[in-house]
Amino acid sequence: MVRGRDAAVLVFDADDTLWENNVVFERVIDDFLAWLDHPTLDRAEIRAVLDDIERANAVAHGYGSKVFLRSLGECLEKLRSRPATAAERAEIDELAAALTAHQVELMPGVAETLDDLATRHELLLLTKGEREEQQRKLDACGLLHHFGAAHIVPEKDVETYRWLAREHGFDPAAAWMIGNSPRSDIRPARAAGMNAVFIPNENTWVLEHDELDPTDHRVIRLGAFPDLVQHF
């Protein structure tokens, strides 16, 4: 429902924009690096190996806890030049138990800001990842009543944003993608003709980092989620 002449379509990322997510993965990685204790590689070198494995697995298998566990196992096998033992796999599962037990923790001011924005604009939610895992978070977040629709997609690329515009019949030039990831939220949305709001999160996954054009006037950079009400 259009709420007025100045209403805009605001599309929100979920993980690390509406709630904390990657910080939990980072804690597991820290524990994994300490446990692995490689005889010749330091933590940064091991992390570089893991990043390369995660990058390849994201392309081949997508995102989420299951793919992450796969990456940890493959990292161990690569660095130890042998298959992981049953005991090692059990240890990795135990390290990563926090991923499935983690409760959705909203970013400061998210609920109140969405309450405000929903009175003036059309809100949509777009998140990528493994469907069951993402749906669990959506069901637990307590925010879905703000959104006209919530979509879970395997990847957020240019064609995803073009599809979203067709699906909801909006003009990309009058819509805004709001998120923390340059690679998944900002750059592909801009390439699809949308505007964007970049809200950095210091815990953003390294594979979501990318350069943004500092001269692009159709990208707003904000320090915190509640700042949205100053622009919309």
Secondary structure, 3 states (H helix, E strand, C coil): CCCCCCCCEEEECCECCCECCHHHHHHHHHHHHHHHCCCCCCHHHHHHHHHHHHHHHHHHHCCCHHHHHHHHHHHHHHHHCCCCCHHHHHHHHHHCHHHHHCCCCECCCHHHHHHHHCCCCEEEEEEECCHHHHHHHHHHHCCHHHCCEEEEECCCCHHHHHHHHHHHCCCHHHEEEEECCHHHHHHHHHHCCCEEEECCCCCCCHHHCCCCCCCCCCEEECCCHHHHHHCC
